[in-house]
């Protein structure tokens, strides 16, 4: 199968997941770029930030149009993650490939396990600013270090820490992901290695279109079923990457 076709298929799948779940889909971008499209880990994490930034912005527009983005809350949450995302992005581009791959596999496994947990946490009685800032900073660091959007962390944090409803959390998480990804991408300018734009461009285009379809898919399929299926697939990817590093 040609590289272009693989890029289009992978981009469409990731966009669908990101648009439907508000996060998690971008976690598959890095392994797809490494194992399907031949990117190095450093180049893959940088390219992933390009893809995630564009796709999240497109998905955000679709959710915001339906009134599911809480702009003030999302902006404050994202602001806490800008500096950590920038610093982590600058460091990650200089780490050995094995370290990046292993760290990514661990985060992917944690993301999958988090998705399998019931999303029934009640809203907090009151918002704790320090806890919200800490969650935002941690999310920014993960985004910058591993080139993932971090929506699998943002959505539960926005629900459990800031008390948003699930639909609001999904839409608002896309604002947070867009801001953090852009900050991390800025930090990685000139350190991403060989960015093959002939692959990144169609990958991103397919992901953006997939994100729009993902928004419609979420209205037809129960979010829990979709999330569980994706979580099991992600666990498989994480296991494969860990074995690849060890062996």
Beta strands, then each sheet from edge to edge (+ up, - down):
end
